[in-house]
Amino acid sequence: MRHNCLVHHNQHRPMNEWRFESAADTQTIEVAGSFTANGIESLRQAAIAGVGILRASSFVVNDAIRSGRLVPILKGYMVQSDIPIFALYPSNRHLSPKIRAFIDYLDGRLSQEG
C-alpha cells in the first residue's frame, strides 16, 4: 500500500481496487499512485521506467520480465479480475472456422474460470 501504484483508468473510473487470492485468503487493496493511464502500454512503459508497480496480465509483461526490465512481485498470489474481455469482429462478414473455433474456445475457457 506504500508503493506508487500505476493505475489503469478506463473511460468510467480508475481501476484502483486490486484483488489478490492466495491459498489462505483473498484480499482487496485500494491502491493509489502518481500515474494513471487508459492504456496498458503506457502503464507498462512507466513501470519499466521505474515510476511504480503495475498490475497486468502476464502476456503484457512477459517480455519485459524475461529481459530483466521488470521483476515480478507477490508471486504467491493470483490476481482476481472482473475486467471484461471482448472479441471484436465485423458482424457483416462470415468468420473463418479458425476464428470461430478460437472465440468458442475462449468463451468456454473463460466461462469455466469465472
Buried (B, 14 or more C-beta within 10 A) or exposed (E): EEEBBBBBBEEEEBBBEBBBEEEEEEEEEEBEBEBBBEEBEBBBBBBBEEBBBBBBEEEBBEEBEEEEBBEEEEEEBEEEEEEEEEEEEEEEEEBEEEEEEEEEEEEEEEEEEE
